[in-house]
Amino acid sequence: MAFASNFLKDAYHVGSEVRGILEIPREIPGLICIFATNFLLNFGGSIFIAIVSQLLAGIGILALGLHTPGFSIMCIWLFINSMGMHLFLPQQEGITLELAKENHGKALGRAKTILIAGVVLATGVFFLFYKLGLFRFSSTIKWSLIVSAILNFIAVIMFFFLKIKKKKQEKQKIHFEKRFTKYYLLAGLAGASKTITSVLGPWLLIQTFSKTSEYIAILIFIGASLGMLVTHLFGVYVNNHRAKSSLILDTLVSVIIFGSYFIIAFFVKYNIAIYIASGIFIIDMSLMQTGIAKANYLREIAKEEQLTQTLSMGTSLEHVISIGTSVAGGFLWAIYGAPYAFLLCLVFAVMAFGLVFTRL
C-alpha cells in the first residue's frame, strides 16, 4: 500500500507513535519471509509462490476495502495483505534472474522499469478518482483498495500462464555460507531505506506539513515517472560495471537521501521547507529501485538453485532493521522530534556504505 500512511491517518487517526508500532504487523511478514518461502517450496517453485503471494495480498486488501473494521481486525487483514506483498518481493527479482539467460543487470532494470510504470499508472488513476471524490480512505467503502485487490487477482491469472523451465530447487534450506555474509548484511541495512521511503518520508509530509493523499499521489506520480528512466539507466550501469561499483552507487544514494531528510527536518518551520522536503521525496521515489545492485551481486556469487531462498532470506533480514527503525523512529519522533528519527536511518545508511568496501 503506497498510501499506507494516508490510510492509517484518515481512517484510524493514528499519531506518530502508533504509526511506528503499526509497522510491526506490516513488516513481520517480511521478517518471516524466508520460513514461509521454504514451506511453499515444498509445493512448487517461484511461480507457485508468486501466485500464493498475490492471492494473500488481494484477500487482505479487499477486506480492508469493503469496510472499516475495528483496529485489531484491521491489523490482521493488514498482516495478510503484507504477507502476500512480502512473499512476492524476492520473487520479482528471482523470476527475472531465472528468465534472463544473460545481461542480468539490464533484465533487472527492465523489469523494475515496468513495475514503476505500473506505479505511475496506478497513481495517476488514484489522483483522478480522488479529485472526483471516489477514492477516500475516510469512507466506509474504499474503492481504491478494492481496485487494488482486483489487480492482485488478475496477476494470479497471469502467473498461471507464465512458464519457467523447471530446475533443481534446494528445499527447506537457509544458506549461511560465508560468501553470502556481505549480501545479507547489505540486505539487512537496506531496511532503513525501506523505512524512509514507506514510513518516515511520507509521514513528514502528512503529519508535519498536513499534506493530503492527493498531494502525496502527485509526488509519487512525478517520482515514479522519473524513476522509469533512472531505473532503466541504472540497470544498464549495473550490467556494464563491476558489482562493487554498483553497490557503492546504491548505498551512496541512501546516505545522500537520508542526510537530506535529516537536515531539512530541522527547518520545518520555514515555508520553503515543504518544497525541499517534497523534492527529496520525489528524488527518493525515483531512486528506490537502485536495490537491484544487491540482486545482481547475489547473482554473481550464488548458484541458480540458491536464488529463491537467499533472496527471501535477504528480505527477512531487511525487515529486522525495517521494523526496528520504524518503531524506534516513531518514538524518537514523538519524544525528540523528526530529525532524530531520520538520524537513526542515516547511521544505518553510512554503515552500509562502509560495508561495501570491506572484504567478507
N, C-alpha and C positions, 0 to 999 in steps of 0.2 A: 504494500500500500504506500504509494509515493506521497499521499496526503495524510499519512497516519497522524501527524501532529494536529492538523486541522480537524480531523475526525474526532480525536480524543478531546480536543478543546471545545468544539462546537456541540458534540453530542453528550459529553460527560463533564465538561467544565473542569478539567483537571489542572492542577498547578505544576510548578517546576519539579517538586519532589516526587509527586505521583507520576508525572510524565517519565521521569528516570526509572522509577520502580516498574512501570509498565513495560519496560524493555525486557523484563525477565520472562513473561510469557511469550513475548515476541521473539526473543533470542535464544531461549533454552532449546528450541528445535534445532538451531544451528549447532549448539553445543553437543547434542546427541546425534548429530547427522551421521557420523561415522558408524555408530551402532545400528541405526535404522537402515543405512545403506547395506551393511554387511548382512543384516537379516533379509532384506529384499533380494539380495544376490542369490539367495537360495532358490528363488522362484523365477528369476530372469536377469537379463543384463541391463545395460544403461537405458535402453528404450523402455523396458518394463518399469524401471524406477521413475523415468520421466512421466509415464502415464499415471502412475500412482500419485506422484507429486502434484500434477495438475488437477487430479480428482480431489485431493485433500484441500488444495488451495481454493478450488471452486466451491466446495461444500462450505468451508469456513467463511468465505467472503459473502456467499449467498445468504447464509443465516444472519449475518450482520446487516445485510441489505434489506431483508424482508421485514425486520422490526428492530426496535431498540431494546435489547434485553437488559436485565439488571447487570450491575457492574461485574459480579463474579461470573455470570454466564457469558458475558461479553469476553472475559479473559479466556474462557475455554474455547470459544469459537475463534478468537484471535490466535490462540495456540495452534488450532487445527490448520487454519489458513497459513500460518507461519511455518508449520511443519512441512506443508507442501512446497512452499516457496523455497525453503532452505534445502530440501531434498533435491530440488531442481538446480540450484546454483552450481554445484560441481558438475552436474550432467551437461550443462550448456557447453562448458569447455571440454569435458570428456568426450562427448559425442562429436564435437568439431574436430578434435585431435584424432579420433578414430576414423572419421570420414576423409580427412586430409592425408593424402599419401606423401605430399611434400609441401614446402613453403608454409609451414605451420603458423608462423607469425602472421602472414597475410591472411590465412584462413581464419585465425582467431580475430583479427582486426575486422574482416568482412562480416563475420558472424555477429560481433558486438555492434558493428555499424547498423546492421539490420535490426538488432534488438533496440538500439537507440531510436531508429526510425519509427518503431512501434511506440516508443515513449512519446515521441513528438506528435504522432497522430492521436494517441490517446489523450495527451494533454490538451491538444487543440480541441478535441471533441468535448472534453470536460469543461474547458473555458467557455465554449459556445453554449452548452446547456446550462452552465452555471449562470451565465448572463440572462438566460431565458427563465431562470428561477426553478429549473427542474432538478439540478444536482445540488441539493442542500443536505449537509450532514445533520442538520438540526431537525429535519423532517422524519416522520416515522418510517416511511419507505424511502430508502436511499438508492435511487436508480443508478447512480454511478457505480455502486458496489455490485448491483445486480448485473449490469452490463459487463463488469469485470469478470464475474463468475461465468457468464455465458462464453466469454472469450477463453477462459480456462477449459471449459468443456469442449469447445471447438479444437483447442490444442490437443486434447486427448484423442479426438478422432484423427487428427493429422498425424500424430505419432504412430498410430496403428499402420499407416501406410509408409512409414519411414523404415527402410531396410538397411541393416548393418550386418556385414558378414560376421557370423558367429566366430568367436575366438575363445581360446582358453582363458578362463577367468578364475583368479585365486579368490576363493570364498572364505568369509569369516576370518580374515587375517588383517591385522593392522601392521603396517610396515614401519619399523623403527630403526632401519639401517642407518648407519652414521651419515651416509651421503644425503639423507633427507633432512638432516638437522637444520641446515640453513633455510630450506624451504618452509619447514614447519614453524620456525621462529619468525620468519618474514610474514607468513600467513597469519600467525597469531597477532603480531604487532599491527597488521593491517586492520584489525578490529577497531582500532582508534579512528582510522579513516572512515570506517562504516558509521561510527557514532557521530562524527562531524556531519557527514553527508545526509544521514537519515534522521538525526535527532537534534543535535545542538545548533547546527546551521539554520534549519527551518524554525527552530524554537526561538532563536534570537530575533528573527523577523516577525514571528507570530506574537510572542509574549512581550518583547521589549518595544517593538515598533507597531504592534497591533495590526499586522497585515492579515488580510483575508485569504481564503482559498483561491479566490480569483487572482490575487496578486502573485501568490506562490505559483499558480499554474502558468502565468505569463513568464516568470523567471525560469521555471523548469522547461518550458517550451523553447525559450531562447537558448538556454544552456544545452539542452539535448540536441537542438538543431546544429549548434556549433560542434557538439560532441560527435556528430556523424563524420564530419571532416577530420576532426582531431583524432578520433579512434582509427579511422582508415589510415591516416598518415603514420600514427604510432605503430599500427600493425605492420606497415611497410618497414618502419625503422627497426622494429623487433626482428623482422625477418632478415634484415641485412646487416645486423650488428651482433656482437657477442652478447650473451645473456647478461653478463655483468654490467655492460653499458646500459642495457635496457632497465635493469633493476636500479641502477644509480639514478636514472632519469625518473623512474616511477616513484622512488622514495623521496627524491628531492622535491618533487611536485607537492607531496604531502607536507613536507616541512614548510614550504612557502605558503600553502593554503592555511595550515593551522596557525602559523605565525601571524598571518594577516588577520585572521579572526581574533586572535589573542590581543593584537594591538588595537583593532577597531572597537573591541568590547570595552575599552577604557574611555571611549569618546562618544558613547551613545547619546549623550545629552545635546550634542551638536547636530544641527539639521542635516548637514552633509553626510553624517554617519550612515543614514538609511541607504543613501545611494552607493556608498562604498561597500556596505555590507551586502547589498543586492548584487553588486558587481562581483564580489568574492564568491557569492553563492552561485552565480552564473558560471564563473570560471571553474568552480568546484564540480558543478554538474557536467561541464564539457570535458573534464579530465577524469571522470570517475571510472572509466574503463581502462585506464593505464595498468590496472592489475593484471592484464593479460601477460605482462612481462614475467610474472611468477609462474603462470601456467606454462609458458614457453620454456622457462628454466627447468621446470619439472619434467617436461617432455624430453629434455636432453639427458636427464640423469635417471629416469625411471623406465622400466620395461613397460610395454604397451598394456600387459595384463595387470599392471600395478596402478594404472592411472585412476580408475574409478575410486578405489579405496583411499589412495593417497590424496587425491583432490578433496574427498569427503573429510578426511582427517584434517586437512588444511582448513576447511570450512568450520569444523568443530573448534579448532584452536583459535581461529579468528574470533569466534563468538565468546570465548573465555574473556578476551580483552574487551570485546564489544559490550558484553553485559556489565563487566566491572566498571568500565569508563562511563557507561550510561547511568548506572545507579550512583556511582561516586560523583559524576559530573552534575547530576540533578541536585544532590545535596550540597555540593560545593557552590553551585549556582544560587541555591536558596539561602545559604548561610553567608557566603563571602562575596558572591557576585559572579556574573558571567565570565570575566577574564580568567578566573581560576579554573573553571570547567574546561575552557579551551587550552589553558596551560597544561593540564593533565594530558590531554591528547597530543599536544606539541612535544612533550617529553618522550612519548612512545614513538612519535614520528622521527625524532632525532636518533633514537636508539636503532630504529630500522635502517636509517641512512648509514649509520656507522657499521651496522651488521654486514652490509653488502661488501665492505672492504676487508672483512675478516676471513680467515681460512678455517672452515669447519668440515 
